Structures are given as structure tokens and as C-alpha cells.
């Protein structure tokens, strides 16, 4: 299950970055905040991981470029 979640998070992060570019992290933060406000801890935790993943993708692209 954990491996699946990692893949899901990576694919969400990648999709957000390709769709929103530099705004991807902001979009993910807004989603996380929505779920936090709904007290939906599972989704909130997932989106927190997506935010971290996006940070990682940003750092990778800096290294690649």
C-alpha cells in the first residue's frame, strides 16, 4: 500500500507541476488547507506529502537545469 501511495503522490505532484508550473505548490497548499478545514485528516496528510514532493521536483529541476 505504501508504495502505491508514494506513486500516487508523485503522479499528483508531477501533474500539478505540469499544469500549474511555479504555482503548483500554492495549489497543493490550498487543497491541503481545504481538507484540513473539513477535518479530513487522511486527505490532508496526503496533500501535505504532495507539497513536499513538489518541493523535491522543484529542486530536481534546478539541478537538471
Secondary structure, DSSP 8 states (H G I E B T S, - for coil): -HHHHHHHHHHHHHHHHHHHGGGHHHHHHHHHHHHHHTT-HHHHHHHHHHHHHHHHHHHHHHHH-
